[in-house]
Amino acid sequence: MATPSFVHLRLHTEYSLVNGVVRIKPLMKAVAERGMSAVALTDQSNMFATVKFYRAAMGAGIKPIIGADLWLYDEQDNGSLSRLVLLCQNHDGYLNLSRLITRSFNEGQHRGVPTLKKEWIVDQSDGLICLSGGREGDVGQALTAGNAGLARERLDFWTALFPERLYLELQRTGRDNEDLYTTAAVELAAEAGVPVVATNDVHFLDEDDFDAHEVRVCIHDGRVLADTRRPKHYSPQQYLRTPEEMAELFADIPEALANTVEIARRCNMTMNLGTPVLPDFPIPDGLTIDEYFRKASHEGLDERLKILLDESAPDYAAKEKVYRDRLNIELDVILQMGFPGYFLIVAD
């Protein structure tokens, strides 16, 4: 396959729930047909599609990049919301992103939207590459508001948190303030020595799919397409553009395209699928897990036989042996399959 010239690093599938109509298998076919050897998954605030995406990508010979598009909640800025994209470089990054998303659902719900606080990311940034979120990121919001000082302050925070792993994100999808933001972001990037990267914030595969995507958004928002007052956050240009289209779009900022390939090379998370992974069950000292499983099972049978059988009956030993032999057969099967830990966890 030819050397890639552009990689999509921000893409929402149908698993984003609030937006996105990209289906996994057609995505892989489209990525291959359009001459790209890698693609990122960055669903909104979740990683539901990770395993399906990873399997489909590997099966299609496409490099999978796992990430998420996240909301940040800033209490010091009147509870404002901004965007941030995190991509996994390795397994540590995957675990950190998983923890952050879990915390956003458990502790960061605001009006039904799972959000993160900046301080949560401080201890969970290892193994992650950060894209600034474009004009919707906190740096982007400061730039479009004309507050260059605040933008630099916020950029310095992210640069310190993600050393050599932060990229100012640029988009040209025909939405409000993109040109204003891009000009200011490129100037800030040059001043601060921070690299830029181009994304297309993909929500559908082809331009013709825009109307279907708008229906999806309206269903989530509880609105109708004909509502002239409904907010319109998306444009028909947010489709899976080809590398040639992106090269034309960012002909004046070629490094923004080259950095997509560099980021793709830096993201090398792999998944070990098909192998059971169970937590370690606490076992008393002096026993193996197999021995403890047998002991606990027979003790459980002892308690049940007190109810099922009359110990004073002359045929008690014969009846008890039937149950005991059957249990031993079942235990042999479970132990042979290597599942004693699973049964102990379920019993607990």
Backbone hydrogen bonds, N-H to C=O, Kabsch-Sander energy under -0.5 kcal/mol:
donor,donor_aa,acceptor,acceptor_aa,energy
8,H,38,A,-0.5
9,L,7,V,-0.5
12,H,202,V,-3.1
14,E,22,V,-2.5
16,S,13,T,-1.9
17,L,14,E,-1.1
18,V,16,S,-2.5
21,V,203,H,-2.6
22,V,12,H,-0.6
27,L,23,R,-1.8
28,M,24,I,-1.9
29,K,25,K,-1.8
30,A,26,P,-2.3
31,V,27,L,-2.8
32,A,28,M,-2.1
33,E,29,K,-2.4
34,R,30,A,-2.0
35,G,32,A,-1.5
36,M,31,V,-2.4
39,V,63,K,-2.0
40,A,8,H,-2.1
41,L,65,I,-2.8
42,T,11,L,-2.6
42,T,40,A,-0.5
45,S,43,D,-0.8
45,S,69,D,-2.6
46,N,43,D,-0.5
50,T,47,M,-1.5
53,F,49,A,-3.2
54,Y,50,T,-2.9
55,R,51,V,-2.6
56,A,52,K,-2.3
57,A,53,F,-2.6
58,M,54,Y,-2.5
59,G,55,R,-2.3
60,A,56,A,-1.3
61,G,58,M,-1.0
62,I,57,A,-3.0
63,K,37,S,-2.9
65,I,39,V,-1.9
67,G,41,L,-1.8
68,A,86,L,-1.9
69,D,43,D,-2.4
70,L,68,A,-0.6
70,L,84,L,-3.5
72,L,82,S,-3.2
73,Y,116,L,-3.4
74,D,72,L,-0.5
74,D,80,S,-2.4
75,E,73,Y,-0.7
77,D,74,D,-0.9
78,N,75,E,-0.8
79,G,74,D,-1.3
80,S,74,D,-1.0
80,S,77,D,-0.9
82,S,72,L,-1.7
83,R,136,E,-1.9
84,L,70,L,-1.7
85,V,131,L,-2.2
86,L,68,A,-2.2
87,L,129,I,-2.7
88,C,66,I,-3.2
89,Q,127,G,-3.1
90,N,127,G,-0.9
94,Y,90,N,-1.9
95,L,91,H,-2.4
96,N,92,D,-2.4
97,L,93,G,-2.7
98,S,94,Y,-2.3
99,R,95,L,-2.2
100,L,96,N,-2.3
101,I,97,L,-2.5
102,T,98,S,-2.3
103,R,99,R,-2.4
104,S,100,L,-2.1
105,F,101,I,-1.6
106,N,102,T,-2.4
107,E,103,R,-3.2
108,G,103,R,-0.9
108,G,104,S,-0.6
110,H,113,V,-2.1
113,V,110,H,-1.4
115,T,104,S,-0.8
115,T,108,G,-1.1
116,L,71,W,-2.4
120,W,117,K,-1.3
121,I,117,K,-0.8
121,I,118,K,-1.0
122,V,118,K,-0.8
123,D,119,E,-0.5
124,Q,121,I,-1.4
128,L,125,S,-1.5
129,I,87,L,-2.7
130,C,165,R,-3.1
131,L,85,V,-3.0
132,S,167,Y,-2.2
136,E,133,G,-1.3
137,G,134,G,-1.6
140,G,134,G,-0.6
141,Q,137,G,-2.8
142,A,138,D,-1.6
143,L,139,V,-2.2
144,T,140,G,-2.6
145,A,141,Q,-1.2
146,G,143,L,-1.5
147,N,142,A,-2.7
148,A,146,G,-1.0
151,A,147,N,-2.1
152,R,148,A,-2.3
153,E,149,G,-2.0
154,R,150,L,-2.6
155,L,151,A,-2.5
156,D,152,R,-2.4
157,F,153,E,-1.5
158,W,154,R,-2.0
159,T,155,L,-2.6
160,A,156,D,-2.1
161,L,157,F,-1.7
162,F,158,W,-2.6
165,R,162,F,-2.2
167,Y,130,C,-2.2
168,L,195,P,-2.7
169,E,167,Y,-0.5
170,L,197,V,-3.1
178,E,175,R,-1.6
181,Y,177,N,-2.6
182,T,178,E,-3.0
183,T,179,D,-2.2
184,A,180,L,-1.8
185,A,181,Y,-3.2
186,V,182,T,-2.5
187,E,183,T,-1.7
188,L,184,A,-2.4
189,A,185,A,-2.8
190,A,186,V,-2.1
191,E,187,E,-2.1
192,A,188,L,-2.6
193,G,189,A,-1.4
194,V,189,A,-1.9
197,V,168,L,-2.4
198,A,256,A,-2.3
199,T,170,L,-2.5
202,V,10,R,-2.1
203,H,238,Q,-2.4
204,F,238,Q,-1.2
209,D,206,D,-2.0
210,F,207,E,-1.6
213,H,209,D,-2.0
214,E,210,F,-2.4
215,V,211,D,-1.9
216,R,212,A,-1.9
217,V,213,H,-2.3
218,C,214,E,-2.5
219,I,215,V,-2.4
220,H,216,R,-1.9
221,D,217,V,-2.5
222,G,218,C,-1.3
223,R,218,C,-2.3
227,D,224,V,-1.7
228,T,226,A,-0.7
230,R,227,D,-1.2
233,H,231,P,-0.7
237,Q,173,T,-0.5
238,Q,235,S,-1.6
239,Y,237,Q,-1.1
240,L,204,F,-0.5
240,L,205,L,-1.2
241,R,239,Y,-2.0
246,M,242,T,-2.3
247,A,243,P,-2.4
248,E,244,E,-2.0
249,L,245,E,-2.1
250,F,246,M,-2.2
251,A,248,E,-1.0
253,I,250,F,-1.3
256,A,253,I,-1.6
257,L,253,I,-0.6
257,L,254,P,-0.8
258,A,254,P,-2.3
259,N,255,E,-2.1
260,T,257,L,-1.1
261,V,257,L,-1.0
262,E,258,A,-1.8
263,I,259,N,-2.5
264,A,260,T,-2.0
265,R,261,V,-2.0
266,R,262,E,-1.5
267,C,263,I,-1.3
268,N,89,Q,-2.8
268,N,266,R,-0.8
269,M,88,C,-0.5
273,L,271,M,-1.0
287,L,284,P,-1.5
292,Y,288,T,-2.6
293,F,289,I,-2.1
294,R,290,D,-2.2
295,K,291,E,-2.5
296,A,292,Y,-3.0
297,S,293,F,-2.1
298,H,294,R,-2.5
299,E,295,K,-2.2
300,G,296,A,-2.0
301,L,297,S,-2.1
302,D,298,H,-2.4
303,E,299,E,-1.7
304,R,300,G,-1.7
305,L,301,L,-2.7
306,K,302,D,-1.1
307,I,304,R,-1.1
308,L,304,R,-2.2
309,L,305,L,-2.6
311,E,309,L,-0.7
313,A,310,D,-1.7
316,Y,313,A,-1.7
319,K,315,D,-2.2
320,E,316,Y,-3.1
321,K,317,A,-1.9
322,V,318,A,-1.3
323,Y,319,K,-1.5
324,R,320,E,-2.4
325,D,321,K,-3.0
326,R,322,V,-2.0
327,L,323,Y,-2.3
328,N,324,R,-2.2
329,I,325,D,-2.0
330,E,326,R,-2.2
331,L,327,L,-2.8
332,D,328,N,-2.3
333,V,329,I,-1.7
334,I,330,E,-2.3
335,L,331,L,-2.8
336,Q,332,D,-2.2
337,M,333,V,-1.7
338,G,334,I,-0.7
338,G,335,L,-0.7
339,F,334,I,-2.2
343,F,339,F,-1.9
344,L,340,P,-2.3
345,I,341,G,-2.3
346,V,342,Y,-2.4
347,A,343,F,-2.6
348,D,344,L,-2.0
